[in-house]
């Protein structure tokens, strides 16, 4: 059957399966015309977690009639219970030109000097890096590590820590890292990321994604936004779920400056964590952003609202007054405002259609102008 289809269509079908490794492997064994595009996706990113994996890759590469290294753009190295040695790792890295690496479960101080050198010197064309559960002894170490990536533009931090800021008077190579994209999960991911000794510069930042769980995190966020204000175009703020007292976010939005942003996405958890009717109590504070912005709002605004697993929508009209205010403020926006997207997670499917219809009635101006997109989804789709 595939012989009767143009290769472009076959490739497009395979592209739809790019996130399903098992299906890609099955396709590659089914039909010869499936092989080229499945190879592209199967080898886009490889994971190294042991010497055995390194040896397997070297063996596979040498026995393959195709140069597999040309497909590999990303590398994931997991150091949890790893027996990786620099000799085996360098045997793989020497053949690769990767643009992204992910380092997991790494304690930099536990690495041998030759392993540290291998990680610092093997990625001259690296464009982005993700650090997950990574610990550095000091900012001097961070500077030494990231100084080997002159083309680095993107950084993602999730539970990445620096134990000490180090001696401010020490003369070390503090090369500035001029990022364009930054993602942070909780402000504690990097101790003192906005301090004077940090090698990271925010002045050229175009995109910031920040996940916060407690109000104390917002001070770090404000400092980054202040430095990034001249060039920032995309801001994504996610409130991590918490069963503790997080308090309403009221003062922070009023201090936020959104002029110049092209896209703003805010994800919030409903304040009624124990179920019952959704309250949307944080929405009022965010509406103040637009009310105080003199009509200059981002081109694309998205609210992702996550409800408690025990949420019950007995009266859909109840508690939706804030949405009418949002409709009034955004419909009066000037400049390049184009759309408001509202995604509600957690509503039972039997109630979703009714809730969507009621919510749209609270935003009549935006709906009439074709600027409104309301969706109700399950948590599995997040």
Secondary structure, 3 states (H helix, E strand, C coil): CHHHCCHHHHHHHHHCCCCCHHHHHHHHCCCHHHHHHHHHHHCCEEEECCHHHHHHHHHHHHHCCCCHHHHCCEEEEECCCCCCCHHHHHHHHCCCCCCEEEEEEEEHHHCCHHHHHHHHHCCCCCCEEEEEEEEEEEHHHHHHHHCCCCCCCEEEEEEEEEEECCCCCCCCCCCCEECCEEEEECHHHCCCCCCCCCCEECCCCCEEEEEECCCCHHHHHHHHHHHHCCCCCEEEEEECCCCCCCCCCCHHHHHCCCCCCCEEEEEEECCCCCCECCCCCCHHHHHHHHHCCCCCCCCEEEEEEECCCCECCCCCCCCCHHHHHHHHHHHCCCCCCCEEEEEEECCCHHHHHHHHHHHHHCCHHHHHCCCEEEEEECHHHC
